[in-house]
């Protein structure tokens, strides 16, 4: 066994102490009829060979492309300090700080994470983190139901489709989720339809617990968050803002426009894409709703000598204490990813974060112009930050041909939102501070060539 | 509350000095944000700390040194399986091809990861004896919810949506009843029998036409294999209900017991326990779920599929309408799953069986050593962990399990899990794992035995512990009564955002 310490003598010594001759005797309590004989798996692999296997698998993935794919997960520069700190065993081989006297590192780091994110979202309380943006959004939706004792939530179709689907799954337990449509045309196309929202809020006998909208929305567009919040509050509902944390360096934060809860994906804060996770679910709320927030919270306190220290607190909301009455079944958090986000924010600093957001916006402007010049104009006219949709006929096939040119041309919207005919010709593309002018030129040139030869495209 | 006393390490906010930092990101053009409408733009900047990299690094190195970890010493935290986290796995997860792959990248650009995930699914299917596995759930608790929602979909599809109860033993993890509630079920708690197993008569009496599922942890949270498991499963199925296995303790029975073959309908894996993925100070994990044939139609989307030509792809949205849907964004915690895959490959089938053999042997040996000083409430062969109790010590000396746990810190150990499961008086759940040597286990046993003696001879030494930790016991009551959950920057200096 590769990591085991026992010699044959060690095993015999332990067995002898127990008065046994074989370890099999310790499994005598498994009913004979239900015993398994062996595992039909490959033989153990020495580290050298396993490393080669893993390297070969990793090499089969194509990460050499000029990528314009965002759609909820963004490439950013993560200072090497972040991962080098994360690799200290004191962080990643510890567990939940059940013994605060020997876990002050983890506890203070979570308290600092809560504080840093509270600054970003401008709300009072941030949980120690959830699984990802989707689960955090679903938990936010459940919070609104608990807090208002109502059972219906409205979610904008501008929220990431995975978040909407996840919330739908979480509502299987008996709650109701309705989607607010997006405006189809005009200056506000692609953003939440406020008139429809108003109608849905006013439906008799169907009181709404919460209204959920994203800033920027899934299509990259800026939503009228203050108006959505006002409509929600006027109907006695809570307002949930789904946010992208880097954008909060330059966009108005949820606390400033009256959101009661903020949820979001923390991956952009220095965390690698990793094909889906582990990521970081951000969940924040106001002091008024603190008893409703699920998941761990770390607070400041003192020890017997009056020394400042940190501790998990308000545990009466949690599953190991409250069991079936708990606010959620969540057990742990994403501590290591919360740590990564904190180190990222501390290293990059407030001015650096603003530069990340603004430089991404600037690169996106450059991308918009380059694509428009080859005939791929925007699908929606409204303002965006660093992600937008362009109109490309036969988008799926063009997207595939661009791969051959070494370009990952964003997301085929028809795949992500198959039910929406207004998006069937759309590619969702983004730029960040790591996007180069050279990559933009490659994309535009290759796309121009494909669009100029439509017959070849149709043949694929 | 606010605290003015001595501090171990200043917060980032206290270390911040206006003007520090920079040099990471090129400055954007001045007009970069001009196209953002004024109403959407932030007016007051977030009061984030301004630091230079050396100070950040020192801050986090200093903080890390306040932690106890598996890499620093013995961490017998029962139920949590604090085994060694192989360094190869950290290296592998950071390979560029794995780390930089976007979760919505086209399938043809993700063949390496898709193959790895598919092979991992097959390995977990073999280990669990279940025909199919989903890797999507982000953690064990989310795996539980996934499983129970599939059970719900199964009953509904059969016109048995009236089943609204989930049976849970009183020794279960808190996540089981919390999960049942989230899925809209009522929890019925089943008492344990004197031998630590589920009370079969009470169990049969609670089963009925309203029972949707039974959630059983096997081996149980007492570290005991559920010897009546055959009868339990038979009764569950006779009642038309399904059996969920909480796989938190699978690390004890690898290659010895396959839940699917034994009759369980669904189970989750905790890869941070069984397959050594790092606990990360409280996460991330991953909670794959294995299902029997009846639940395959309901697996969350997307599944990883292998095509006839040997290529791999993700299921498309809506491709399988019977699915319960998504549990989270994207395919799953792939970075964690890469580590689990490496662990399984390194051990192979024979090595995984040895993992369980050694974990069980070590636990029984340690239990045997402690019997001279502590109560062993369930004195039969345990699996990977066992419960010891300080009930007798408490009655004799007034020293509690909490005190003993804190005193262990002075001896250089992380304490075991205490007061769980809830059904044992003054319990401590001890799990040595298979990666600790006999010398370590002996030294730990000596320490616990010495503390038992101290409880009689010098009880104040134990009740006042820890004496050598960075801080002494904490005021948890005030922390909960007057919560201070975030730093409020003291400077009061707030300057508007530059235009």
Interface residues (C-beta under 8 A of the other chain):
Chain A: X1 X2 X3 X4 X5 X6 X10 X11 X13 X14 X15 X17 X18 X23 X25 X26 X27 X28 X29 X30 X31 X33 X34 X35 X36 X38 X39 X40 X41 X42 X43 X44 X45 X47 X50 X51 X53 X54 X55 X56 X57 X58 X59 X60 X61 X62 X63 X65 X67 X69 X71 X72 X73 X75 X77 X79 X81 X83 X84 X85 X87 X88 X89 X90 X91 X92 X93 X94 X95 X96 X97 X98 X99 X100 X101 X102 X103 X104 X105 X106 X108 X109 X110 X111 X112 X114 X115 X116 X118 X119 X120 X122 X124 X125 X126 X128 X129 X131 X132 X133 X134 X135 X142 X160 X161 X162 X163 X165 X166 X168 X169 X170 X172 X173 X174 X215 X222 X225 X226 X248 X249 X250 X251 X252 X253 X256 X265 X272 X273 X274 X275 X276 X277 X278 X279 X290 X296 X297 X298 X299 X300 X301 X302 X303 X304 X305 X306 X307 X308 X309 X311 X313 X314 X315 X316 X318 X319 X320 X321 X322 X323 X324 X325 X326 X328 X329 X330 X331 X332 X333 X334 X335 X336 X337 X339 X342 X343 X345 X346 X347 X348 X349 X350 X351 X352 X353 X354 X355 X356 X358 X359 X361 X362 X365 X383 X385 X399 X400 X403 X408 X411 X415 X416 X418 X433
Chain B: X1 X2 X3 X5 X6 X7 X8 X9 X11 X12 X13 X20 X21 X22 X24 X25 X26 X27 X28 X29 X32 X33 X35 X36 X37 X39 X40 X41 X42 X43 X44 X45 X46 X47 X48 X49 X50 X51 X53 X56 X57 X59 X60 X61 X63 X64 X65 X66 X67 X68 X69 X70 X71 X72 X75 X77 X80 X82 X83 X84 X85 X86 X88 X90 X91 X92 X93 X94 X95 X96 X97 X98 X99 X100 X101 X102 X103 X104 X105 X106 X108 X109 X110 X111 X112 X113 X115 X116 X123 X126 X127 X129 X138 X139 X140 X141 X142 X144 X145 X149 X152 X153 X173 X174 X175 X177 X178 X179 X180 X181 X182 X183 X184 X185 X186 X187 X224 X225 X227 X229 X230 X253 X254 X255 X256 X257 X258 X261 X262 X263 X276 X278 X279 X280 X281 X282 X283 X284 X285 X286 X300 X316 X317 X318 X324 X325 X326 X327 X328 X329 X330 X331 X332 X333 X334 X335 X336 X338 X342 X344 X345 X346 X347 X348 X349 X350 X351 X352 X353 X354 X355 X357 X358 X360 X361 X362 X364 X365 X368 X369 X380 X381 X383 X405 X406 X409 X414 X415 X417 X420 X434 X435 X436 X437 X438 X466 X469 X470 X471 X472 X473 X474 X475 X476 X478 X479 X480 X483 X484 X485 X486 X487 X489 X497
